Amino acid sequence: MNVKPLGDRVVIKNVEAEETTKGGLILTSAAKEKPQMAQVLAVGPGGMVDGKEVKMEVSVGQKVIYSKYAGTEVKIDGEEIIIVRQSDILAVVE
């Protein structure tokens, strides 16, 4: 898969959700929350976006937390990815 995002877009892939609770209960797929943590697969060049200069602050390989309903989900080569704007990324997990 080779996806090159444009502008201030970032391609991310969800990190798998927890399958058990801290108490040891196993969750069904219906009970699992949609994960908000993802790994960055590709980063756009930034530049002028909507009349403002945008500097990209994330890089490939970082784990990030993004807004719950952000982005566009796409399936490429059987792999589900999400394309979001950098402004939809809330934090970098170190």
DRENTORKOL-3810 file (N, C-alpha, C; in nm, 4 decimals):
REM DRENTORKOL-3810
@n.u->0.0847; n.v->-0.1170; n.w->0.0000; ca.u->0.0000; ca.v->0.0000; ca.w->0.0000; c.u->0.0900; c.v->0.1243; c.w->0.0000
@n.u->0.0594; n.v->0.2180; n.w->-0.0863; ca.u->0.1356; ca.v->0.3420; ca.w->-0.0931; c.u->0.0379; c.v->0.4576; c.w->-0.1092
@n.u->0.0083; n.v->0.5253; n.w->0.0016; ca.u->-0.0844; ca.v->0.6378; ca.w->0.0007; c.u->-0.0052; c.v->0.7623; c.w->0.0393
@n.u->-0.0143; n.v->0.8666; n.w->-0.0430; ca.u->0.0571; ca.v->0.9913; ca.w->-0.0162; c.u->-0.0465; c.v->1.1000; c.w->0.0118
@n.u->-0.0576; n.v->1.1422; n.w->0.1381; ca.u->-0.1572; ca.v->1.2454; ca.w->0.1717; c.u->-0.1157; c.v->1.3827; c.w->0.1197
@n.u->-0.2148; n.v->1.4664; n.w->0.0933; ca.u->-0.1910; ca.v->1.6021; ca.w->0.0435; c.u->-0.2135; c.v->1.7043; c.w->0.1542
@n.u->-0.1505; n.v->1.8205; n.w->0.1404; ca.u->-0.1715; ca.v->1.9300; ca.w->0.2346; c.u->-0.1390; c.v->1.8913; c.w->0.3770
@n.u->-0.2323; n.v->1.9196; n.w->0.4679; ca.u->-0.2097; ca.v->1.8913; ca.w->0.6101; c.u->-0.2750; c.v->1.7598; c.w->0.6535
@n.u->-0.2904; n.v->1.6679; n.w->0.5605; ca.u->-0.3536; ca.v->1.5387; ca.w->0.5906; c.u->-0.2501; c.v->1.4396; c.w->0.6447
@n.u->-0.2977; n.v->1.3455; n.w->0.7272; ca.u->-0.2146; ca.v->1.2417; ca.w->0.7857; c.u->-0.2879; c.v->1.1089; c.w->0.7697
@n.u->-0.2167; n.v->1.0045; n.w->0.7282; ca.u->-0.2746; ca.v->0.8706; ca.w->0.7164; c.u->-0.2395; c.v->0.7939; c.w->0.8431
@n.u->-0.3427; n.v->0.7420; n.w->0.9111; ca.u->-0.3216; ca.v->0.6684; ca.w->1.0353; c.u->-0.3921; c.v->0.5335; c.w->1.0292
@n.u->-0.3473; n.v->0.4416; n.w->1.1155; ca.u->-0.4111; ca.v->0.3105; ca.w->1.1276; c.u->-0.4366; c.v->0.2859; c.w->1.2755
@n.u->-0.5595; n.v->0.2470; n.w->1.3090; ca.u->-0.5965; ca.v->0.2242; ca.w->1.4485; c.u->-0.5097; c.v->0.1171; c.w->1.5125
@n.u->-0.4788; n.v->0.1410; n.w->1.6406; ca.u->-0.4150; ca.v->0.0404; ca.w->1.7242; c.u->-0.5299; c.v->-0.0416; c.w->1.7809
@n.u->-0.5134; n.v->-0.1725; n.w->1.7878; ca.u->-0.6221; ca.v->-0.2599; ca.w->1.8329; c.u->-0.6730; c.v->-0.2224; c.w->1.9716
@n.u->-0.8031; n.v->-0.2329; n.w->1.9896; ca.u->-0.8669; ca.v->-0.2019; ca.w->2.1173; c.u->-0.8397; c.v->-0.3142; c.w->2.2176
@n.u->-0.8474; n.v->-0.2791; n.w->2.3448; ca.u->-0.8296; ca.v->-0.3775; ca.w->2.4513; c.u->-0.9386; c.v->-0.4839; c.w->2.4413
@n.u->-0.9003; n.v->-0.6099; n.w->2.4610; ca.u->-0.9985; ca.v->-0.7178; ca.w->2.4559; c.u->-1.0452; c.v->-0.7606; c.w->2.5936
@n.u->-0.9727; n.v->-0.7157; n.w->2.6976; ca.u->-1.0144; ca.v->-0.7462; ca.w->2.8335; c.u->-1.0122; c.v->-0.6176; c.w->2.9157
@n.u->-1.0932; n.v->-0.6145; n.w->3.0188; ca.u->-1.0937; ca.v->-0.4994; ca.w->3.1089; c.u->-0.9807; c.v->-0.5154; c.w->3.2101
@n.u->-0.9563; n.v->-0.4116; n.w->3.2893; ca.u->-0.8534; ca.v->-0.4206; ca.w->3.3937; c.u->-0.8885; c.v->-0.5276; c.w->3.4959
@n.u->-1.0171; n.v->-0.5541; n.w->3.5122; ca.u->-1.0633; ca.v->-0.6565; ca.w->3.6063; c.u->-1.0565; c.v->-0.7977; c.w->3.5490
@n.u->-1.0208; n.v->-0.8114; n.w->3.4216; ca.u->-1.0058; ca.v->-0.9431; ca.w->3.3603; c.u->-1.1258; c.v->-0.9901; c.w->3.2797
@n.u->-1.2298; n.v->-0.9084; n.w->3.2668; ca.u->-1.3466; ca.v->-0.9482; ca.w->3.1879; c.u->-1.3148; c.v->-0.9385; c.w->3.0395
@n.u->-1.3566; n.v->-1.0377; n.w->2.9632; ca.u->-1.3344; ca.v->-1.0384; ca.w->2.8189; c.u->-1.4488; c.v->-0.9641; c.w->2.7519
@n.u->-1.4144; n.v->-0.8670; n.w->2.6641; ca.u->-1.5157; ca.v->-0.7859; ca.w->2.5965; c.u->-1.5522; c.v->-0.8463; c.w->2.4612
@n.u->-1.6814; n.v->-0.8409; n.w->2.4282; ca.u->-1.7242; ca.v->-0.8821; ca.w->2.2951; c.u->-1.6955; c.v->-0.7684; c.w->2.1985
@n.u->-1.6994; n.v->-0.7956; n.w->2.0696; ca.u->-1.6705; ca.v->-0.6902; ca.w->1.9722; c.u->-1.7721; c.v->-0.5769; c.w->1.9797
@n.u->-1.8961; n.v->-0.6052; n.w->2.0193; ca.u->-1.9981; ca.v->-0.5012; ca.w->2.0307; c.u->-1.9720; c.v->-0.4104; c.w->2.1510
@n.u->-1.9072; n.v->-0.4625; n.w->2.2544; ca.u->-1.8837; ca.v->-0.3850; ca.w->2.3760; c.u->-1.7579; c.v->-0.3000; c.w->2.3687
@n.u->-1.6714; n.v->-0.3292; n.w->2.2733; ca.u->-1.5463; ca.v->-0.2537; ca.w->2.2619; c.u->-1.5735; c.v->-0.1147; c.w->2.2067
@n.u->-1.5057; n.v->-0.0158; n.w->2.2638; ca.u->-1.5170; ca.v->0.1191; ca.w->2.2105; c.u->-1.4237; c.v->0.1325; c.w->2.0915
@n.u->-1.4608; n.v->0.2200; n.w->1.9988; ca.u->-1.3751; ca.v->0.2484; ca.w->1.8857; c.u->-1.2453; c.v->0.3090; c.w->1.9391
@n.u->-1.1303; n.v->0.2511; n.w->1.9044; ca.u->-1.0056; ca.v->0.3063; ca.w->1.9579; c.u->-0.9788; c.v->0.4452; c.w->1.9018
@n.u->-0.9190; n.v->0.5306; n.w->1.9832; ca.u->-0.8838; ca.v->0.6653; ca.w->1.9406; c.u->-0.7329; c.v->0.6800; c.w->1.9317
@n.u->-0.6609; n.v->0.5686; n.w->1.9469; ca.u->-0.5167; ca.v->0.5718; ca.w->1.9361; c.u->-0.4786; c.v->0.5037; c.w->1.8050
@n.u->-0.3841; n.v->0.5668; n.w->1.7339; ca.u->-0.3463; ca.v->0.5139; ca.w->1.6035; c.u->-0.1976; c.v->0.5370; c.w->1.5790
@n.u->-0.1474; n.v->0.4656; n.w->1.4792; ca.u->-0.0085; ca.v->0.4827; ca.w->1.4382; c.u->-0.0062; c.v->0.5595; c.w->1.3065
@n.u->0.0860; n.v->0.6545; n.w->1.2941; ca.u->0.0979; ca.v->0.7367; ca.w->1.1740; c.u->0.1694; c.v->0.6571; c.w->1.0654
@n.u->0.1040; n.v->0.6432; n.w->0.9483; ca.u->0.1622; ca.v->0.5705; ca.w->0.8353; c.u->0.2242; c.v->0.6635; c.w->0.7321
@n.u->0.1660; n.v->0.7831; n.w->0.7134; ca.u->0.2165; ca.v->0.8792; ca.w->0.6146; c.u->0.1730; c.v->1.0195; c.w->0.6550
@n.u->0.2554; n.v->1.1184; n.w->0.6179; ca.u->0.2286; ca.v->1.2576; ca.w->0.6537; c.u->0.2383; c.v->1.3435; c.w->0.5289
@n.u->0.1413; n.v->1.4334; n.w->0.5100; ca.u->0.1433; ca.v->1.5260; ca.w->0.3973; c.u->0.2524; c.v->1.6310; c.w->0.4139
@n.u->0.2738; n.v->1.7120; n.w->0.3096; ca.u->0.3820; ca.v->1.8098; ca.w->0.3115; c.u->0.3522; c.v->1.9368; c.w->0.3910
@n.u->0.2273; n.v->1.9604; n.w->0.4291; ca.u->0.1933; ca.v->2.0853; ca.w->0.4984; c.u->0.1834; c.v->2.1979; c.w->0.3970
@n.u->0.2412; n.v->2.3146; n.w->0.4269; ca.u->0.2369; ca.v->2.4279; ca.w->0.3346; c.u->0.1166; c.v->2.5164; c.w->0.3602
@n.u->0.0719; n.v->2.5848; n.w->0.2549; ca.u->-0.0424; ca.v->2.6753; ca.w->0.2672; c.u->-0.1731; c.v->2.5956; c.w->0.2617
@n.u->-0.2502; n.v->2.6022; n.w->0.3693; ca.u->-0.3789; ca.v->2.5341; ca.w->0.3767; c.u->-0.4811; c.v->2.6363; c.w->0.4243
@n.u->-0.5840; n.v->2.6604; n.w->0.3443; ca.u->-0.6883; ca.v->2.7582; ca.w->0.3765; c.u->-0.6291; c.v->2.8962; c.w->0.4072
@n.u->-0.5254; n.v->2.9344; n.w->0.3341; ca.u->-0.4643; ca.v->3.0655; ca.w->0.3496; c.u->-0.3702; c.v->3.0801; c.w->0.4677
@n.u->-0.3424; n.v->2.9699; n.w->0.5371; ca.u->-0.2526; ca.v->2.9739; ca.w->0.6526; c.u->-0.1371; c.v->2.8771; c.w->0.6312
@n.u->-0.0198; n.v->2.9146; n.w->0.6808; ca.u->0.0971; ca.v->2.8274; ca.w->0.6729; c.u->0.0839; c.v->2.7176; c.w->0.7782
@n.u->0.0928; n.v->2.5906; n.w->0.7346; ca.u->0.0809; ca.v->2.4775; ca.w->0.8259; c.u->0.2128; c.v->2.4015; c.w->0.8276
@n.u->0.2687; n.v->2.3853; n.w->0.9476; ca.u->0.3914; ca.v->2.3075; ca.w->0.9666; c.u->0.3497; c.v->2.1728; c.w->1.0240
@n.u->0.3925; n.v->2.0646; n.w->0.9615; ca.u->0.3555; ca.v->1.9316; ca.w->1.0091; c.u->0.4353; c.v->1.8977; c.w->1.1348
@n.u->0.3638; n.v->1.8568; n.w->1.2389; ca.u->0.4278; ca.v->1.8307; ca.w->1.3670; c.u->0.4282; c.v->1.6839; c.w->1.4053
@n.u->0.3715; n.v->1.5984; n.w->1.3218; ca.u->0.3770; ca.v->1.4546; ca.w->1.3476; c.u->0.4655; c.v->1.3907; c.w->1.2415
@n.u->0.5157; n.v->1.2716; n.w->1.2728; ca.u->0.5997; ca.v->1.2019; ca.w->1.1761; c.u->0.5609; c.v->1.0546; c.w->1.1710
@n.u->0.6021; n.v->0.9887; n.w->1.0653; ca.u->0.5696; ca.v->0.8480; ca.w->1.0433; c.u->0.6226; c.v->0.7642; c.w->1.1599
@n.u->0.5390; n.v->0.6723; n.w->1.2076; ca.u->0.5781; ca.v->0.5822; ca.w->1.3155; c.u->0.5310; c.v->0.6246; c.w->1.4529
@n.u->0.4917; n.v->0.7515; n.w->1.4696; ca.u->0.4452; ca.v->0.7974; ca.w->1.6001; c.u->0.3067; c.v->0.7415; c.w->1.6306
@n.u->0.2777; n.v->0.7238; n.w->1.7601; ca.u->0.1433; ca.v->0.6874; ca.w->1.8038; c.u->0.0745; c.v->0.8164; c.w->1.8452
@n.u->-0.0493; n.v->0.8332; n.w->1.8004; ca.u->-0.1231; ca.v->0.9559; ca.w->1.8262; c.u->-0.2631; c.v->0.9247; c.w->1.8777
@n.u->-0.3227; n.v->1.0237; n.w->1.9432; ca.u->-0.4628; ca.v->1.0173; ca.w->1.9840; c.u->-0.5364; c.v->1.1192; c.w->1.8987
@n.u->-0.6469; n.v->1.0760; n.w->1.8350; ca.u->-0.7199; ca.v->1.1640; ca.w->1.7453; c.u->-0.8658; c.v->1.1773; c.w->1.7882
@n.u->-0.9331; n.v->1.2798; n.w->1.7376; ca.u->-1.0732; ca.v->1.3055; ca.w->1.7705; c.u->-1.1598; c.v->1.1849; c.w->1.7351
@n.u->-1.2595; n.v->1.1613; n.w->1.8155; ca.u->-1.3423; ca.v->1.0410; ca.w->1.8033; c.u->-1.4095; c.v->1.0245; c.w->1.6664
@n.u->-1.4639; n.v->1.1311; n.w->1.6102; ca.u->-1.5364; ca.v->1.1184; ca.w->1.4840; c.u->-1.4618; c.v->1.1837; c.w->1.3682
@n.u->-1.3306; n.v->1.1931; n.w->1.3787; ca.u->-1.2502; ca.v->1.2618; ca.w->1.2775; c.u->-1.2156; c.v->1.1693; c.w->1.1613
@n.u->-1.1913; n.v->1.2305; n.w->1.0470; ca.u->-1.1322; ca.v->1.1606; ca.w->0.9345; c.u->-1.2263; c.v->1.0842; c.w->0.8448
@n.u->-1.1650; n.v->1.0261; n.w->0.7432; ca.u->-1.2354; ca.v->0.9449; ca.w->0.6452; c.u->-1.1756; c.v->0.8059; c.w->0.6464
@n.u->-1.2597; n.v->0.7055; n.w->0.6707; ca.u->-1.2120; ca.v->0.5676; ca.w->0.6726; c.u->-1.2094; c.v->0.5136; c.w->0.5309
@n.u->-1.0979; n.v->0.4499; n.w->0.4945; ca.u->-1.0786; ca.v->0.3953; ca.w->0.3603; c.u->-1.0199; c.v->0.2555; c.w->0.3740
@n.u->-1.0588; n.v->0.1656; n.w->0.2839; ca.u->-1.0018; ca.v->0.0307; ca.w->0.2831; c.u->-0.9176; c.v->0.0159; c.w->0.1565
@n.u->-0.7868; n.v->-0.0051; n.w->0.1736; ca.u->-0.6951; ca.v->-0.0210; ca.w->0.0600; c.u->-0.6173; c.v->-0.1499; c.w->0.0798
@n.u->-0.6170; n.v->-0.2345; n.w->-0.0215; ca.u->-0.5484; ca.v->-0.3643; ca.w->-0.0158; c.u->-0.5912; c.v->-0.4449; c.w->0.1068
@n.u->-0.7194; n.v->-0.4373; n.w->0.1444; ca.u->-0.7714; ca.v->-0.5124; ca.w->0.2570; c.u->-0.7359; c.v->-0.4550; c.w->0.3932
@n.u->-0.6699; n.v->-0.3395; n.w->0.3957; ca.u->-0.6283; ca.v->-0.2772; ca.w->0.5208; c.u->-0.7086; c.v->-0.1487; c.w->0.5417
@n.u->-0.7673; n.v->-0.1342; n.w->0.6610; ca.u->-0.8461; ca.v->-0.0145; ca.w->0.6902; c.u->-0.7554; c.v->0.0950; c.w->0.7447
@n.u->-0.7606; n.v->0.2111; n.w->0.6798; ca.u->-0.6830; ca.v->0.3263; ca.w->0.7233; c.u->-0.7769; c.v->0.4453; c.w->0.7403
@n.u->-0.7284; n.v->0.5484; n.w->0.8065; ca.u->-0.8069; ca.v->0.6700; ca.w->0.8267; c.u->-0.7217; c.v->0.7875; c.w->0.7813
@n.u->-0.7820; n.v->0.8777; n.w->0.7055; ca.u->-0.7131; ca.v->0.9986; ca.w->0.6620; c.u->-0.7738; c.v->1.1152; c.w->0.7392
@n.u->-0.6897; n.v->1.1840; n.w->0.8195; ca.u->-0.7359; ca.v->1.2940; ca.w->0.9037; c.u->-0.6528; c.v->1.4190; c.w->0.8765
@n.u->-0.7072; n.v->1.5342; n.w->0.9137; ca.u->-0.6292; ca.v->1.6579; ca.w->0.9116; c.u->-0.5418; c.v->1.6588; c.w->1.0365
@n.u->-0.4276; n.v->1.7246; n.w->1.0271; ca.u->-0.3394; ca.v->1.7316; ca.w->1.1425; c.u->-0.4110; c.v->1.7942; c.w->1.2620
@n.u->-0.5023; n.v->1.8888; n.w->1.2375; ca.u->-0.5743; ca.v->1.9545; ca.w->1.3473; c.u->-0.6676; c.v->1.8589; c.w->1.4220
@n.u->-0.6998; n.v->1.7423; n.w->1.3626; ca.u->-0.7822; ca.v->1.6417; ca.w->1.4306; c.u->-0.7005; c.v->1.5528; c.w->1.5237
@n.u->-0.5685; n.v->1.5652; n.w->1.5177; ca.u->-0.4814; ca.v->1.4888; ca.w->1.6067; c.u->-0.4654; c.v->1.5695; c.w->1.7346
@n.u->-0.4993; n.v->1.5062; n.w->1.8473; ca.u->-0.5018; ca.v->1.5761; ca.w->1.9747; c.u->-0.3699; c.v->1.5690; c.w->2.0501
@n.u->-0.2980; n.v->1.4559; n.w->2.0370; ca.u->-0.1746; ca.v->1.4384; ca.w->2.1138; c.u->-0.0882; c.v->1.3302; c.w->2.0515
@n.u->0.0409; n.v->1.3375; n.w->2.0846; ca.u->0.1368; ca.v->1.2331; ca.w->2.0468; c.u->0.1668; c.v->1.1537; c.w->2.1716
@n.u->0.1607; n.v->1.0197; n.w->2.1622; ca.u->0.1874; ca.v->0.9325; ca.w->2.2763; c.u->0.3345; c.v->0.8928; c.w->2.2717
@n.u->0.4069; n.v->0.9210; n.w->2.3799; ca.u->0.5494; ca.v->0.8873; ca.w->2.3841; c.u->0.5760; c.v->0.7729; c.w->2.4768
END
